[in-house]
Amino acid sequence: MKTPQDPRHKRRQKIVSDLFKVDFHKQVIGNTASIIFSKREFLDEKIEKAAPEFPIEKINKIDLAILRLAVFELFVEKKEPQKVIIDEAIELAKEYGGEKSPSFINGALGNIVSSL
């Protein structure tokens, strides 16, 4: 993230927001969030393998939304370098997550990248 106004960062903020909302109730969400949500089982499987001590249903919903987006970008989109995706996910965790969210996101994504 170069600045909080970076268009790529703004796009990711919107996607995380959509993914977070859809976990609570059915709403109209953006196209990318819909695609990510349709691949939820695949993404969640990768997340569960990376953080086996945290079942999906126990992960903070905002952390889960950030992880789903990052794993989608790592395995499906593959448009950005891995380091950029991880750094951006950590920045989103700092903005929206709890105190321990950035380190959790970093650890989980680190495990995923090391398994590639």
Secondary structure, DSSP 8 states (H G I E B T S, - for coil): ---TT-HHHHHHHHHHHHHHHHTTS-----HHHHHHHHTHHHHHHHHHHH-TTS-GGGS-HHHHHHHHHHHHIIIII--S-HHHHHHHHHHHHHHHS-TTHHHHHHHHHHHHHHT-
